Amino acid sequence: MSNQAIILGVDPGFHVSGYSILKRDVNKAFLLDCGYLKMSPSDSLVIRVGQFHTFFLDKIKQHGVTEVALETSFLGKNAQTFLKLGYLRGILYLLAHEYKLELHEFAPREIKSAVTGFGGASKDQVAAMIFRMFPKINEITTIARNDVTDAMAVSLCGFWRGQTTNKLQQLQKSQ
């Protein structure tokens, strides 16, 4: 892993999927792109899976993504939602394989702890920290605000993981 990377963080959803693309250049983060993909609930799952694939394939190619960061799945109240989110995660795994991208997964508590210092933080607390780090994203509509800030938090974990890996590699080389 080099000091440069383009990290795509994704908060997948069948209605709204948030994303964030950060560039790591010598341990500095640069926000290249962020936003959301909104899909119509009246479209079939086949249509939405296709839209998701096309959208993220375009983002990977457009920005030269080298790493993908995701939140690990957790079984909430609805098992069907959990299973269907697996389709979207599978698309990201397939894209990572096809384009030889590193894929990192982070537990929800790990993400919250990394961004806020507290693993039990609320979505609003995570969003508040993201807005402090990246004030320009305040323009994002409230409809998808949590989806985008969640994706930003995930991509930041990918960014920080790369910093740690680079430091460990440098330490190993010096020994």
C-alpha positions in Angstrom: 0.0 0.0 0.0 1.5 3.4 -1.0 1.0 6.8 0.6 -1.5 7.6 -2.2 -4.9 6.0 -2.4 -8.4 6.9 -3.6 -10.9 5.5 -1.1 -14.6 5.0 -1.9 -16.7 4.7 1.2 -20.3 3.4 0.7 -23.4 3.3 2.9 -25.5 1.0 0.7 -29.3 1.2 0.7 -32.1 0.3 -1.8 -33.7 3.7 -1.5 -30.6 5.9 -0.9 -27.0 4.9 -1.0 -24.5 7.5 0.4 -20.9 7.6 -0.9 -17.7 9.5 -0.3 -14.4 9.5 -2.2 -11.3 10.6 -0.4 -7.8 10.9 -1.7 -5.0 10.0 0.6 -1.8 11.8 -0.4 1.1 11.6 2.1 -1.4 11.1 5.1 -3.6 14.1 4.1 -7.2 13.6 3.2 -8.7 15.4 0.2 -12.5 15.1 -0.5 -12.9 14.4 -4.2 -16.6 13.6 -4.3 -19.5 12.8 -2.1 -23.2 12.5 -2.4 -25.9 9.9 -2.9 -27.6 7.6 -5.3 -31.4 7.8 -5.0 -33.4 4.9 -6.4 -37.1 4.6 -6.8 -38.8 2.1 -4.4 -41.3 1.4 -7.2 -38.5 0.0 -9.4 -37.8 -3.7 -9.2 -34.8 -5.0 -7.2 -33.3 -6.1 -10.5 -33.5 -2.5 -11.8 -32.1 -1.0 -8.6 -29.2 -3.5 -8.4 -28.3 -2.6 -12.0 -28.5 1.1 -11.2 -26.3 0.6 -8.1 -23.7 -1.3 -10.2 -23.6 1.2 -13.0 -23.3 4.2 -10.6 -20.5 2.8 -8.5 -18.7 1.4 -11.6 -18.7 4.9 -13.0 -17.4 6.4 -9.7 -14.6 3.8 -9.6 -13.5 4.6 -13.2 -14.0 8.4 -12.9 -11.9 8.8 -9.8 -9.4 5.9 -10.2 -10.6 4.3 -6.9 -8.0 2.0 -5.3 -9.8 1.0 -2.1 -13.4 0.4 -1.0 -14.6 0.8 2.6 -17.8 -0.6 3.9 -19.6 -1.0 7.2 -20.1 -4.6 8.2 -23.7 -5.8 8.0 -25.7 -6.3 11.1 -29.1 -8.0 11.4 -31.5 -5.4 12.6 -35.3 -5.7 13.0 -35.9 -6.9 9.4 -34.2 -10.0 8.1 -35.4 -9.3 4.5 -33.7 -5.9 4.5 -30.5 -7.5 5.8 -30.6 -10.1 3.0 -31.3 -7.6 0.3 -28.5 -5.3 1.4 -26.3 -8.3 0.8 -27.0 -7.9 -3.0 -25.6 -4.4 -2.9 -22.6 -5.4 -0.9 -22.0 -8.3 -3.3 -21.9 -5.8 -6.2 -19.2 -3.8 -4.3 -17.2 -7.1 -3.6 -17.5 -7.9 -7.3 -16.3 -4.5 -8.4 -13.4 -4.7 -5.9 -12.4 -8.1 -7.4 -12.8 -6.9 -11.1 -10.7 -3.8 -10.5 -8.3 -5.3 -8.0 -9.3 -2.8 -5.3 -8.5 -3.4 -1.6 -11.7 -3.8 0.4 -12.0 -2.9 4.1 -14.9 -3.5 6.4 -15.5 -1.8 9.7 -17.9 -2.6 12.4 -20.5 0.1 13.2 -19.0 0.7 16.7 -15.5 0.9 15.2 -16.6 3.6 12.8 -18.4 5.6 15.5 -15.5 5.3 17.9 -13.0 6.4 15.2 -15.0 9.5 14.2 -16.5 10.6 17.6 -14.4 8.8 20.2 -17.5 6.8 21.4 -18.7 3.5 19.9 -22.2 4.1 21.0 -22.5 7.5 19.3 -25.7 8.4 17.5 -26.0 9.2 13.8 -26.4 12.8 14.6 -23.2 12.8 16.7 -21.3 11.2 13.8 -22.8 13.7 11.3 -21.8 16.6 13.6 -18.1 15.4 13.6 -18.1 14.9 9.8 -19.5 18.5 9.3 -16.7 19.8 11.5 -14.1 18.0 9.5 -15.7 18.8 6.1 -17.8 21.9 6.5 -18.5 22.2 2.7 -20.8 19.1 2.8 -23.4 21.1 4.8 -25.1 21.8 1.5 -26.3 18.2 1.1 -30.0 17.9 1.4 -31.5 16.6 4.6 -33.1 13.7 2.8 -29.8 11.9 2.3 -27.7 13.7 5.0 -27.2 10.7 7.2 -26.5 8.4 4.3 -23.7 10.7 3.1 -22.2 11.4 6.5 -22.2 7.7 7.3 -20.4 7.0 4.0 -17.9 9.8 4.9 -17.3 8.2 8.3 -16.7 4.8 6.6 -14.2 6.3 4.0 -12.4 8.1 6.9 -11.9 4.7 8.6 -10.4 3.5 5.3 -8.2 6.5 5.2 -7.0 6.1 8.8 -6.5 2.3 8.3 -4.1 3.2 5.4 -2.2 5.6 7.6 -1.7 2.9 10.2 -0.7 0.3 7.6 1.8 2.7 6.1 3.3 3.5 9.5 3.6 -0.3 10.3 5.3 -0.9 6.9 7.8 1.9 7.5 8.6 0.6 11.0 9.1 -3.0 9.6 11.4 -1.6 6.8 13.6 0.3 9.3 14.2 -2.8 11.5 
